Amino acid sequence: LQLRDKKFVAISKADALQQANTLLQGKRVIGIGSPRASLESNGMLQKLVGKENFYAGVATDEWHCIQTIQQVLNEGPVLTPSLKEVEQADAVLILGENITATAARLALAVRQALRQESLQYAETLGIPTWQERAVGSACQGLRTPLFIATTTPTRLDDVAQTLHRAAPDEIARLGFAIAHLLDNASPSVTALSPEQTQLAKEIAHHLASAERPLIISGTGNASTATIEAASNVAHALRRTKEGTRLSYVVAECNSLGLAMLGAKNIEQLDGAKTDTLVVLENDLYRRRSQSQIEKLLTQTEHLLLIDHLQTATSEHA
């Protein structure tokens, strides 16, 4: 589509390519990628505009969280589990992430993991694990311990052993306290309430007793501290538990892919002037304030949008 007389009209692919060539050749070009676009599309946009001109179309707070996750996964010894490995976890701690809203398939795997305690008990009684009714009757609702610390209710709350509602910073402090209890080398946390101290001890005890503990966190709270706390817990456990796994959840399919490509923070675009801005499968108004985006659009002569959705950004293309 091309804007003509304030209306978008359909043009041929050849015409579209010719128009794009006119807007790109010999121009100062900046590209903004997208966490909902494919890794291949983001990669091709980066190749088109050059790595130094390629930006992540992600809100700044979320981008810092994504980069923290990337750093932890690159540098840490704790492995990311497959969904099958999640189902085999025998203790689960979720820090600051509502996984039923952000990773429904992972949430289902966690529900499956809650059967591990009853299945292991059934085996000691000589009951085949495939005999669901017999296992359920013998185990009487025995479940793998699940601990959830989030800001709001989740749809896993009904199967959790313990729930903790708190602000993101307090959730992070709980995570750091658990890590310190598991390993004195982890930083200590001061000024915890008696209830928080007791909760940290309870969670640390169950995680330390497990053979395959699982820690889950993510970008949902927009808190790098929570992400780092989850890492500390996993690292503390990994020193004695080879089966420890750490799973991070991100908001969109290629949030982490953008970080791996080395995209720049969208904030770095402030004050940048360009002839042509290429936006890939992204509505910029979802990423920053209206005033910030409109200021950016006034600094570019042409906006070239590649998308399959009608958005607020497409109205300016």
N, C-alpha and C positions, 0 to 999 in steps of 0.2 A: 504494500500500500504506500501511496505517496500523497503528501498533503498538497492540495491544489485549491486555491480560493477558499481556504478554511474548511475544506472537506477532504477526507481520505478517499482516494480512488484507486481501484485495482490497476496494477501495471504488470507487464510480463516479467519473467525472471531475467531475461536479457536486459530489459530496461532497468530493472532494479540493480543489477550488477554494474551497469554503466553509471547509474546515478551514484552508487556507493563508491565506485572508482573515482568519480569526480570529487567526492567529499573526502577521500582518503589520500590520494596521490599528492605528495608535496605539502601536505598539511601537518600541523601539530595535532596529533591524535592521542586521546586518552581512552582506555577501555575499562569498564566496570563489569566485573564478572558477577556470578550469582551462585549461592549455595544450592539453588534448586535446579541449576543447569547441569548437564553431564560433565564429567571430568574432561572428556574429549573436547567439548565445546569451549569450556574455560581455557583449556590448553591452546586451542587454535586462536582464541582471541588474544591470549598472551603473546603468542607467536606473531600475530598481526601487528600489535601495537608496540611490542617490546616489553621485556620484564619490568623495566624502569617506569613504564607508563600503565601498568596493569594493577588495578585496585580491587579489593574485595568489596562486594556490595552487601556488607553486613554491618549492623549497628555496632558502635565502638565497644560498648561493654561486653557484648556477646563475642566480638572478635578477640578481645583480650582473653576471655575464657577459652576460646577455641585454641589460641596459641599456647596457653598454659597446658591444655590437654595434650597437644602435639608434643610439647617439650617433655612432659611426664612419660608419654609412650615411647619417645625416642631414647630417653636416657635411663628409664627405669627397668629393673629386672622382672617386674611382674607382668605376666602375660594377659592379653585380652581373651576371654573365653568365647568359644563357639556356643551356640544356643544349646547344643547337646551337653556341653560342660556346665552351663548354667543350671540345667535340669538336674545335674548330679551334685550340686552344692549342698553342703550339710549345715551351713549357717550363712545368713544373708544380712548385710547391713546396707540400707539405702540412705544416702546422705543428700538431702536437698533436691531430690528429683522425683517428680510425679511420672513414673515410667508408664503408667496406663494411658497417659495423655501424650507422651512423647515417643514411646517405644513399646507399642502394644504387644508385639511378638515377644519381646524380652519379658514383659510382665507375665505373659502366659507361661514362659519357661520358668520364671520364678515360682509361679503357682505349682508347676510340676515338681520343682525342687522341694517344695514343702512336704512331699510324700516320702522323701528319703528316710526320715526318722522312722516312720511307720513300716516302711519296706525292710529296713535293717532289723527292726524289732521282730517283724514277722519271720524273717529268716532264722533268727535264734529260736523261734518256736517250731521251726520245720514247716512253715506254711509257704507254699510256692507263691512268689510275688504276683503271678498272673491271676491268682484267685482273689479278685477285687473284694468280693463280699466277705470272704473269710478274713482277709487282711484288715478290712474296715472294722469288722466285729471284734477282732482280737486286739486291735490297737486303740480303739475308742477315741478317735480324733487326735492321736499323737501326731505332732507336726514338727518339722524342722524349724528352728528358731529364726524368725524374721523380725528385724528391727527397722522401723521407718522413722526418719527425722526429716520433716518437711514443714513448709510454711502453711500449707493448706491440706485439707483432707484428700485422700486418694482412694481409688477403688480397690486397693490392696489392703486397706486398713482392717477389713473384716477378718483377715487371716494372719495379721501381724501379732507377734507375741507382746511387743511393746511399741507404743506410739509416742512421738515427741513432737510437739508443735512449737516452733520458735522462729525468730527472724534469721535471715541467712548468716549473719555474723555469729549468732549463738549456736547455730547448727555446726558451723566450722569449728568453734571452740570445743564443742562436744567431740567432734572427730579428732581434734588434736589431743584432747584428754585421753581418749581411748588409745590412740597411738602411743602415748607416753606410758600408759599402764602396761601395754604389751611390750614395750622396749624403752628402757630408761634413756637410750640415746636420742629418742625423739623429744622435741621441746616440750616442756611442762606448761600447764595452763593454771593460772592463778585466779582467785576470786570466784570459783565455781560455787553454786548453791549446794546445800546438802543433797537435794533431789538430783541435781545434775551429776554430782560426784557418784551417787549410788547408781544412777543409770549408766554412767560410763563404766563402772566396775562390772555391772551385770552384762553389758554388751561385750566388754573385753574378755570376760570369763567364757562366754559361749563361743566367741570367735577363736580363742586360744584352745578350746576343747575340740574344735572341728578339725577334720582332715582336709576338707575342701572348702574353706571359707571364701565367700564372694563379697566384694565391695562394689557398690554401684553409685555413681554420681553423674554430674553433667552440667550443662549450661543453663538449666532451667531457672536457677536462682540468680543468674548473672553475677556469680560470686567466685572469683578466683581462689579465695581463701577456702571455700568448701571443696573445690577441686583439689587443692593442695592437701587439705586434711584427709581426704579419701586416699590420696597417694601415700601419705604418711602411715595410715592404718595398714594399707596393703603391704608397704615395705616392711613395717614392723612384724607383720605376720609371716612374710616371705622368708625371714631369717630362720624360721623353724618349721614352716609349713610349705612344702614344695607345691602343694595343690592350690595355693592361694591364687585367686584371679581378681582382676580389676577391670570393670566395664564402665566406660564413659558414654553418655548419651548426648548427642548434639541435635540441634533443632531441625536441620534439613539434610537432604540426602548427600550433599557434597560440601557441607560446612567445613569438615576436616580436609577434604580434597583441596579447597582453596588455600588453606594454610600450607599444605604440602607443596603447592605450586609457588609459594613465596609471594603471594599477593600482598599489596600494601594496604594499610589501614585507610579507610575512606576519609578519615579526618585529615589526612595529609593532602587531600584535594583542596582544602580551604585556601583561597587566594590564587589557585592555579588557573591560568588562562589557556584556552585551547581553541583550535579552529573547529575540530569535530570531536564530539563525545559519542562513543559507541557503548551502548548499554545492552547487556545480554540477559534476557529472561529475568528481569528484575523490575520491581516497582520501587524506585528510590524513595518514595514518600513513606514507605514502610520501614525505612532504615534510619532516616534522620528527620528532623523537624521540617515543616513546610517552608519556613523562612530560609533554612540552610540549603534545602534543595533548590528553591527558586533563585537564591543567590548563585548557586553553582550553574544553573541553566542560563543565567544572564551572562556568565563568563565564557560561554561557548557559542560559536556562531551557528553550528549545526548539531542536531541530536539525531543519531541513527540508532533506532531501537530494533533489536532482534528478539521477538517474543511470539507466543501463541495466545496470549491473554490481553484483553483490553484493560488497561490500568490507568491510574492518574498520571503516570509518567508518559504513557502513549499519547496523551492529549497534547503533549509538548513536542512530539517527534516531528 
